[in-house]
Structure formats: C-alpha cells, structure tokens
C-alpha cells in the first residue's frame, strides 16, 4: 500500500506572509490558434505546500536544499500520534526502538526540549502536519536546533489516512542550488508493523 502524504500545493494553507502559489498557462490548447503543447508557469514560495526545510532557512551559511543528504529523505520511518505540542517524553517513547525518521500525526509543533532530544538521539528526519515544526508564536529556536544538526524537516504533511506504525518514507526535494527549502512529493509505503 502507498500513502500519498503530500497536500495538493495550490489548495494548501499558506504560512502567514509567504507567497501564494499560482499557475498560468503560457502555451495552451485552448487558444484560438492552439499551441502544439501545454506549458504552465508556476509561482510559489520555497516553503509552499508539503515541503522540506534546508539549513539555509535559518543559517546564512547553512546547506541549501540542493545539498541535503538524500539518504535522510528515504528509508524506514515511524508514524506516531501526538496532540498539540510534542514533548521530550513523547519523543523519548517514540525513539525507544532506535527510530531515525519520525513523523508526528496530529501534532501542531515540537517544543525545544523535544527538538534537543531528536538531536541527541541521532534522528535524521522529522515531520509534522502543521505549517511549521515549531510553534508559530516562536518559530526560530526549534528550527535552529534541528537545522544546526542537519535534521531534515518535513512540514505540511497529510497523515490523515495513515495509521501509526512503521513504513518506508520517500520525500525528495527539488534540486535548487542556493535555496532554503523546496516542495516535496512525500509518500509512505509498506505495511505498518505496529
């Protein structure tokens, strides 16, 4: 079974102040004299829809999205249910089996102690359904903790149909040199073992 955990980009909620994604046909079959093909111009922010943050998002000299280690974006992953802000205790329980990729279903954010625990335990990828892994009221600290350790951050996931358990994750960013983030097409596959 494959779970598409990506939100449709143009229908996704936009982080306050970010560009609103748009699309416009440049070449079209609908013209009076139809073009030979269709071609669409896209406008979007680097953090539109389901997306990945790169260290450059919060560090001027951090790695760009093109430099992210793709091994962190593919592999065994655990989905756990959490409510509101994820605490250190919840992270410790989820990582007791050595999990290195962790997605939080239902969570609104990860608190600072939980972020430190993710770093201490060697997590390589963390994801949430909300627009930000950090509380919207204080986004900097949690991002800096995670991105300083080069943990891949996935935001804006759709885990609605996914049961808690173990899966294989594939969430690859576009190769955009010098850019701080990228939309991704994220999927989970394999049977849940939990």
Buried (B, 14 or more C-beta within 10 A) or exposed (E): EEBBBBBEBEEBEBBEEBEEBEEEEEEEEEEEEEEEEEEEEEEBBBBBBBBBBBBBBBBEEBBBBBBBEEEBBBEBBBBBBBEEBBBBEBBEEBBEEEBBBBBBBBBBBBBBBBBBBBBEBEBBBBBBBBBBBBBEEEBEBBBBBBBBBBBBBBBBBBBEEBEBBBBBBBBBBBEBEEBBBBBBBBBBEBEBEE
